[in-house]
Amino acid sequence: MIDTGVTVEPVPKEIKAEDYQPITDSKNVEKFINDYFADIPVLARIAACESRYRQYNSNGDVLRGEKNRYDRGVMQINILYHADIAKDLGLDINNLDDNVAYARYLYEKQGAKPWMSSSICWAKFNQSEIARG
């Protein structure tokens, strides 16, 4: 087990994907993402660019990255780099609630740096959002 020294803070008001059904509809996922990341709007913009607000593909499988097949879900979390840490935090990146919880954890540690490859899409940021961590 990896000791990350950080716990994932619960989201205010217990925002859960189950309240935005069906989560196979990207419009519902978009509402969930905007509510979940109301305090970190850059992450909502990143979700739009990375996955177009989709956790699942048209077959109902967890969305994989178009350019990197190891990226998963709405926040396109790379399992090669992050699966073990997520597991140690009690999170499953394939689950929508856990995918965004891990993105929040990652942002708190590193800012928006993990998503810089898509920054041309979400680049209306301020420097403090990127430099965090």
N, C-alpha and C positions, 0 to 999 in steps of 0.2 A: 504494500500500500504506500502510495506517495503522500508525504505530509506536505500539503500545499500551504498550510498556515492560514488559509482563508476559507471562510464558509460563505455559501451563497445566501445572500440576504433575501428574505421573502419579499415578494412584490406587494406594495400597498394595496389594500382592498382585495387581496386574494384573487387576482385576475387569472382565470383558468380557461384553457381552450374549450373545455366542455360547455362553457356558456356561450360559445360562438358557433354552434353546430349548423350545418355540417362543415367540418374543417377541410373537407375536400373542395369546398368552394373558396377560391382565392379572395373573394370579396369579404367573406367572413374572417379569413386569416388576416387580411389587411386590417379589419376593425380590431381584432385581437392584438395584433402587433402594435398598432397605434396606441391602444390603451395600455398595453404592457410596457411599452417604451415611451410613455408620455413624458417621463423625466429625462430620457436620453434620446431625443428625436433623431440623432444621426443614425442610431441603430435601426430605426424604422425605415429611414432612407436606404440604408444598406440592405435590409431585407427586400425592399422593392427591387433593387438592382441585382442582388445575388440570385434571387429565386422567383421574382415577380409574385411575392407573397404566396408561395406554394410550399407546403410541407410534403405533399405527395404528388407523384406523376399521374398521368392519365390512366395508368393501370392500377392505381391505388398503392403502389410501392413508395417507400421513402424516396424523395427526390435526390438524385445524384447530380453532381456537378457536370455541366456541359463540357468544360475544359479540363476538369480534374475529377475523375470518377470517385475519388476518396472524399469529396465534399458532400455533406449530407444536410438535408432539410432546409427549412426556411432561411436559416442563417448561414447555410453552407459551411458547416463546421467540418474541418478536415480530420477524419478519423485516424490518420497516421500520426498526427501530432497531438490530438486531443482526446482520443477515446479512453485511454487509461486514466487520465486526470479526471475526466467526466465521471467515469465509473467510481473512482475513489471519492468523489463528491456525492455519489449516490444518484447520478444523473445518467439517463439513456438518451443520447443525441438523436435517436430515431423517433423519440416521443416529442411532440410539439412543445409541451410545457417545459420539458427538460432541455430541448434545443435552445430555446430563448433564455432559459435560466443560465445555461452554460455561456451563451453569448454575453449576457450581463456580467458574469464572473470574468470572462476573458477581457471585456471592455474595462472593467475595474482594475485589472492587472496591467493591460497594455494599451488602452485606448483603442482607437480605430485601426491601428497598425495591421492587425491580422487580415483586414479586408482591403488593404491598399490597392490590390490588383484591380479592384472594381471602382476605385475612387474617381475615375473619369466620369462615372455615372452619378455618384452621390457627392461630388466635390464641393457642394455649397455648404462647407463646414467652417467652423472657426478653429484656429490653431490649437486651442486648449482641448478640444475634443480629440484630436489626433495625438497630441503629446502626452496625454494622461498615461500614467503608469510607468 
